[in-house]
Amino acid sequence: MNLDNPIAMGNTAKIYLSENKIVKVFNDFLPDNESKKEANKQKYAYSCGLPVPKVLDVGIINGKQAITMEYIKGESLGELLLKDKDQAESYLNTSVDMQLKVHSIIPDDFEPMHDKLYRQIEAVTTIDERQKSYLLKKLESFTFESRLCHGDFHLFNLLVADNEVVIIDWVDASAGDPRADVYRTYLLYSQFSTELAEVYLRLYCEKSGFRRPEVFQWSPVIAGARLSENVSTENSERLMEIINKHRQI
């Protein structure tokens, strides 16, 4: 397959549009089964009736792991927000409705969120052993009924096409506590806008019946796991402040 310039690039893969299909080509440093793991998560979400791009093929393209999937032509809610910030609450309201649909699903045989977060925290090199021990003990203390969680739910992972909202990028999906998934979204928004994050959290709590403290109990664990991602746009000092603040409470 001849792939020209990518239409998007992330930490783990490049995205191409070819023959009216999306081709996600993974970077070389990832495990050999990365594409199959992600494709299986997306296939599962699709099988549950969620609006998700259909996976068409999983294989090797030009010597690299790749997933070929349905092309959804449209703009993300994030792009629409940048064009019209007055519609922020409306877009967030739509996103919360979609996230609640995801969280309504009780998954079978799906990667546990606990295992994923444990692995991420163990991999962090910027915290000492006492901090790591605190985070892992905090993680072990949670009890909840596992639900399907997207793991990276935000406006830029929601595409609007033909008046339907489609959820993309299922690589971080797991079976876990929706409150952790909500805090992850809050954390991502608060990196850029506290106001946006607060509106999102208010809407989710109003619609779900969750209380703010229930969501924020996950804050040190999710912030600690976020440290392992080494995202260039993320402020590691901010994450450390969240961790240390909750150790003192």
Buried (B, 14 or more C-beta within 10 A) or exposed (E): EEBEEBEEEEEEBBBBBBEEBBBBBBBEEBEEEBBBBBBBBBBBBBEBEBBBBEBBEBEEBEEBBBBBBBBBEBEBBBEBBEEEEEBBEEBBBBBBEBBEBBBEBEBEEBBEBBEBBBEBBEEBEEBEEEBBEBBBEBBEEBEBEBBBBBBBBBBBBBBBBEEEBBBBBBBBBBBBBBBBBBBBBBBBBBBEEEEBBBBBBBBBBEEBEBEEEBBBBBBBBBBBBBBBBEEEEBEBEEBBEBBBEBEEE
